[in-house]
Amino acid sequence: MITFKNVSKVYKSSGKSVKAVDNVNMTIEKGEICVFLGPSGCGKTTLLRMVNRLVSITDGTIEVGGKDIYLLDPIELRRSIGYVIQQNGLFPNMTIEENINVVPKMLNWNEGEMKKRYKELMEMMGLNHEEYRKRYPWELSGGQQQRIGVARALAADPPVMLMDEPFGALDPVIRDKLQNEFLRIQKDVKKTILFISHDIDEALCLGDKIAIFNDGQIMQYGTPDEILSNPQNDFVKNFIGNDREIKRLQLLTVRDLLNKAKKVNRKMNMKIESSEYVVNIDTDLRTALSLLLSSPKGEAVIMDHKGQPSGVLGIGDFEVLTGVHPSKLKSIVQ
């Protein structure tokens, strides 16, 4: 859906050349969230803004939907890409309804279409459409403003969204809530999203893929589990921190463990007895491990999404998926 081919950006100042983006190659598939991660000044925002041509390309090509963006009209290109920034970018002199309908109005939607879309988006954001219709951005909290910013980016149903640290200015509690809301919405809208973050935990929570940058170059590109389980160099290893095993446990679920056991043709214990130690199949592995460590037998009954027992989980089963010996896992959690 979005392909970067040998993309570079060079800025020239006072006779010197600075490479902000250095020969980037990667492909983000349709419907994926790819998080750009890295320290300040690593080139991630420059690369993001190159997609909608807010920043020009020095070398290479970027394709969206198989089309070179420089063969497309820049105005039409930008109208087809939702754009959300940390400061939300809402127009202070416009009502919430007017803000959301900015792009549909440019596209000459009729009043009925715009009102219907406004209502749909507000419901999607968990906000009452009548209550907020005539209010202005300055009357809303930071979290509410950010939701409106996301709604506005979705208004014309663009296939691609660019999000530049949209939750970065919010306090941790609100940020966690909006991240979960964002994932819920993405299940329905299935957009292809480039998402900038400086927070490894946010990247692991939201990303189908993660691209870690340093000095304009990609240090590693892959799934969250690939990056945690096999960092390709010291920069990546240091950037994601020493608690990689804990992060992997939070990332994976009991269901992942069962699926991996089936793939390696390893049968898990199916002798199910009554137990007060029960774990849901969608529980993350760190929570599950904590429960097992408190169980006298080091075991817990697995419940499926219908509330029916589907097996027994033991501490030894963790090594199948994580590749880490149970004794080390105990030391990680305790």
Secondary structure, DSSP 8 states (H G I E B T S, - for coil): -EEEEEEEEEEEETTEEEEEEEEEEEEE-TT-EEEEE-STTSSHHHHHHHHTTSS--SEEEEEETTEEGGGS-HHHHHHTEEEEETT----TTS-HHHHHTHHHHHTT--HHHHHHHHHHHHHHTT--HHHHTT--GGGS-HHHHHHHHHHHHHTT--SEEEEESTTTTS-HHHHHHHHHHHHHHHHHH--EEEEEES-HHHHHHH-SEEEEEETTEEEEEE-HHHHHH---SHHHHHHH-S-HHHHHHHH-BHHHHHHHHHHTT----------S-EEETTSBHHHHHHHHHHSTTSEEEEE-TTS-EEEEEEGGGHHHHH---HHHHHHHH-
